[in-house]
Amino acid sequence: SYGLVLNSNCSLCHQNLGDTYLRLEEPAKAEQSLKKQIQLLPQDSDAYFALGNALRGQSDREAEALAAYDAAVAITPTDYESHLGRAAALSALGEPIQEAEAYRTALKIKPGDVRLWINIGVAYSGTDDIETAEAAFREAVAIAPDDARPPLNLGRYLAKLARPAEAI
């Protein structure tokens, strides 16, 4: 904050202040600092990502958060965290197919991340596409046979489908 007293156009100061406000769980204050950062450096994908997080931390701002994450991935298409942010915003907006697609895009960046396959399964489990949900859970089991999370999620899903023998 003192740096901004000396130079109100210090982009790094605005970024650090925004990050600090996010850590302090003050997203509205973070939003203001990050918007100034973006004004100063409009091609800073990290600032858009942080802005998305600040907006998601406020009530009913998911659509705005999604736009911020979209801006981040438009600047840096391989920004893994921004794709995850997009998926979370899409989930909150009730868009499970688009959410799953955001996870699939993240898989191109980190192909072995079993959590992404689980998340795809969870996203599709809220739709009528039973086959895709089950296939995602089974892919997670295949990728990480020693990880308890994939079979646990698959079992829960199969139980939800009234297939208890398979769930067990």
WOTA-V422993 format. One record per backbone hydrogen bond with DSSP energy under -0.5 kcal/mol. NH is the residue of the N-H (numbers start at 1). CO is the residue of the C=O. E is the energy in kcal/mol with one decimal. If there is no record, write none. Layout:
# WOTA-V422993
((NH;CO;E) (NH;CO;E))
This chain:
# WOTA-V422993
((5;1;-1.0) (5;2;-0.5) (6;2;-1.6) (7;3;-2.3) (10;7;-1.6) (11;9;-1.1) (14;10;-2.0) (15;11;-2.4) (16;12;-2.8) (17;13;-2.5) (18;14;-2.5) (19;15;-2.6) (20;16;-2.4) (21;17;-2.6) (22;18;-2.1) (23;19;-2.2) (24;20;-2.0) (25;22;-1.4) (26;21;-3.0) (30;26;-2.1) (31;27;-2.6) (32;28;-1.4) (33;29;-1.7) (34;30;-2.8) (35;31;-2.4) (36;32;-1.6) (37;33;-2.2) (38;34;-2.4) (39;35;-2.1) (40;36;-2.1) (41;37;-2.7) (44;41;-1.7) (45;43;-1.1) (48;44;-1.5) (49;45;-2.4) (50;46;-2.6) (51;47;-2.4) (52;48;-2.4) (53;49;-2.0) (54;50;-2.4) (55;51;-2.7) (56;52;-2.4) (57;53;-1.3) (58;55;-1.7) (61;58;-1.0) (65;61;-2.4) (66;62;-2.8) (67;63;-1.8) (68;64;-1.9) (69;65;-2.6) (70;66;-2.8) (71;67;-2.1) (72;68;-2.0) (73;69;-2.4) (74;70;-1.8) (75;71;-1.6) (76;72;-2.8) (79;76;-2.0) (80;78;-1.5) (83;79;-1.7) (84;80;-1.9) (85;81;-2.4) (86;82;-2.5) (87;83;-2.3) (88;84;-2.4) (89;85;-2.5) (90;86;-2.8) (91;87;-2.3) (92;88;-2.2) (93;89;-1.7) (94;91;-1.6) (95;90;-2.7) (99;95;-2.5) (100;96;-2.5) (101;97;-2.0) (102;98;-2.1) (103;99;-1.9) (104;100;-2.4) (105;101;-2.2) (106;102;-2.0) (107;103;-1.9) (108;104;-1.0) (108;105;-0.7) (109;105;-0.7) (109;106;-0.9) (110;106;-2.4) (113;110;-1.7) (114;112;-1.1) (116;113;-1.2) (117;113;-0.9) (118;114;-2.0) (119;115;-2.8) (120;116;-2.3) (121;117;-2.3) (122;118;-2.7) (123;119;-2.6) (124;120;-2.7) (125;121;-1.8) (126;122;-0.5) (126;123;-1.2) (127;124;-2.2) (130;128;-1.8) (133;129;-1.9) (134;130;-2.7) (135;131;-2.5) (136;132;-2.1) (137;133;-2.1) (138;134;-2.6) (139;135;-2.3) (140;136;-2.1) (141;137;-2.0) (142;138;-2.3) (143;139;-2.4) (144;140;-2.1) (145;142;-0.5) (147;144;-1.8) (151;147;-0.7) (152;148;-1.7) (153;149;-2.5) (154;150;-2.6) (155;151;-2.9) (156;152;-2.3) (157;153;-2.2) (158;154;-2.8) (159;155;-2.4) (160;156;-2.1) (161;157;-1.6) (162;159;-1.7) (163;158;-2.3) (167;163;-2.1) (168;164;-2.3))
